[in-house]
């Protein structure tokens, strides 16, 4: 039970820290500038619209990462598998978030589609690898 809680907590914390750090260092500024250049700034929420929805997003991603990536990788003791499956999960989740905007919203910039998809390239694999590495080390001690 303790290990299960630690898995979820580790993925959630790493994912959250990486995501928030990225957004403050690069993501929010980049997105806002692109949105303004495209003239679509008014369709986006500038403040946090609903913290509950954000927490649900993190909970869903955490659960998917633990069940689909971390647990199988720890069982196989395979950090490379965690990286590759985390990458696939991240690109799929974030591509599913970004691509519909690109094909359905008028003047939606391709740069935003790419940037959001690239977030999936970073966030899920990092959370997957860090947690898998930590759990494998924990088992070996």
N, C-alpha and C positions, 0 to 999 in steps of 0.2 A: 504494500500500500504506500509506504513512504517513497519507494523508488518511482512509483507511478505519479505521485504528486510532484516529485522532483523533476521528472521528465517534462510534464506539462508546464511547470513553473519555469524551468530553464528555457524551453523553447519560447514561451511567452515573453520572458524578460529579454532574452537576446534579440528576438524579432522586434519587440517594441523599441528597444534602445537603438538598434540599427536603423529602423524606419524613422524614428523621430530625429535622430542625429542627421540622417541623410536629408530629411525635409528641411531642417533648420540650416544646414550647411549649403544645400544646393536646390533641392526639389521645389520648395515653395516659391522661391525667387524666380527660378527658371519657368515654372508653370505660369506664374502671374505675368511675367514679361511676354511669353508666347501668347497667352490669352488676350492681353491688351493689344498686341500687334495684330492679332486676327480679328479684333473687334467683337470678341465673344465673352469678355470679362463678366458681363452681367448675368450670364447663365450659371455661374459658379458661386457657391457659397464662400464668402470671404472669412467668416468666423466659423467656428466649429458648430455645425447645425445641430447635431445630435450626438453627444458623447456616447450614448447607449449604443447607437449603430456602429460607432468606431470600435467599441469594446466587443460587440458581436463579431465584427470582421476579424479582430485579433483572435477571438476565441475559436472561430471557424478555421482560420489559418493554423493556429496552434494545434488543434485537434487533427487536421489533415496532415500536418508535418509529423506529429508524433506517431499516428497510426500508419501512414503510408510510407514514411521515410525513416524516422529514427528507430522505431522498434525493429523493423526488418534489418536495418544496418547494424544495430547493436547485436542482434542475434547472430548475424554473419560476421561480426567484428570487421566491418568493411566501411571505412570512412569515405573511400572513393564512391561507393554506392550511395552514401548519404549525400554527397555533393551532386552527383548526377540526377538522382531522384528528386532532390530538393530543387535543382535547376528546372527539371521538367514540371514539377508542381508549381513553382513560382512563375514560370513563363506562361503556363496554362491559366493560372488564376488571374494574373495581371493582364495577360493578353485578352482574356475574356472580359475583363473590366474595360480595357482601352479600345479594342477594335470596334465594338458596337458604336462607340462615340464617333470614331473616325468615319464609319460608313453611314451614320444616320443623322448627325448634326451638321447643318450647313456651316461651311467655313471652319470646321474643326481641324486644327493643324496636325499634320502628320508627325511633326516634332513631338507633340504631346502623346500621341499614340506610342511612338518609339520610347519616349522617356518613361512613361508609365510601365510599359512592358519590360524595360530595363530594370525597373525597381524589382520586378519578379526575379530577374537574373541575380540580383544581389541579396535580397532579404531572406527568402526561403532557404537558399543553399547555405548562407552563413549560419542561420539558426540551426539548420540540420546538422552541419558539420561540427559546430561548437558543442552542441548537446550530445551528439553521437560520440565524439572524442572524449568528452567528460565522462559519459556513462561507461564507455569501454575501459577507461583508466580506473574508474571507481570499482568496476568488477574485478580488475586485475590486482587490486590492492588487497 
